[in-house]
């Protein structure tokens, strides 16, 4: 069983920064993608950033130049550094693990951490 636990969310002023962490436990298989998604009230969940085991990364347009995803494999942790935060970044942020199996991708999700950007 794969378990993902997010932390680091909170209240921050516009222009501020936060670093989200996703602690991973259980067995992880390759190839895979680790990613961050977010969901605001009344909106669909959307990709923020993703990192694959072949070292490629993918960022949503709103995240480019402001957010950075990284992995610390020794600590089994995935990070999302968020800078220059805006009120529209307010959402619940979820950590995602996708195992790209031969049959079909399998997704695992954390419970999410709330990020609120407000003055």
N, C-alpha and C positions, 0 to 999 in steps of 0.2 A: 504494500500500500504506500503510495506517494502522498506525503503531506506537505502543504505549503502554508506558511504562516507569515503574513505581512506585518510590518511595523513601521513607525516613523511618520505616520500621518499626524495632522493637527491643524491648528489655526495659524495662518501666516498672513502678513500684510502684502498687498500688491507690490511686486518688485522683489520680494523676498525669495528665500530658497528653502527647500526641504530635500532630504535624502530618504527615500523609502528602501526598506530591506525586505527580502523574501528569504526566509530560512527553509531549506529543503531537507526533508528526511525521507527515508525509504530508498528503494532501489530505482536508480535512474538509468535509462537505456538510451543508446544512440542508434541512429541519428535523432536529434531532438531540437526543439526550439523552446527557449525560455523567453517569456514576454511579459509586458505590462499592458493591461487594458484599463479603461475607466468607464464609468457609467454615471451620468448625472440624472437626477429625477426626471422622469418622463421621456428619457432618451434611451436609445439603444447603446449597448456596450460597444466601445470602439477601441481599436488598437492604438496604443501609445508608442511602444517600441518593442522590438524583438531581436533576439540574438540566437544564432544557430551554432551547431557544433562544427560547422565548416568555416566559422569566424565571420560570416556575413551578418550585417545588421540592417534593420529596416525601421524607419521612423515615420510617424504621421507628419503631415506637413506642419501642423501646429506645434510639433515638438522639435523640429529641426532647428539647431542652433541654440536651443534652450535646455533640452533634456538629454541625458546620457545614460544608456544602459550598460551595465558591466557585470561580469561574473567573477567571483572569487571561488574557484573550485576547491581550494584547500578548506575554506570555511563553509562550503556548500551553501553559498548565499548569492543571491542576485540583487543588484542595486539599481535604483533609478534616481539619479541626481536631477533635481528640478530647480532651475534658476529662472529669474525674471518672471515669477509667477503672476498670473492675471486672474481676475475674478472668474472668468470663463473656464479656468482650470479646476474649479470646484467640482468635485465628484468623489465617488468611491473608487479607489484604485485597487485592482486585482492582479495578483501574480498568476501566471499561467505556465504550465508545463505541457508541451505537446510532444508525445512520442510518435514519430513518423514511422509507423510499422509498415510492413509489406501489404497488409490487408487494407487498413484505414488508419487515419490519425486518431490518437486517443488523447483527450484533453483532461487535465486536472487543474483545479482552481483553489485558490485560497479564499478566506472569508472576506477579504477586503479591508482596507484602511481608509478612513475618511480624510480627505484633504479639503480644507475650506480656506479660500483666499478672500479676505475681506478686511477693510479698514475700519 
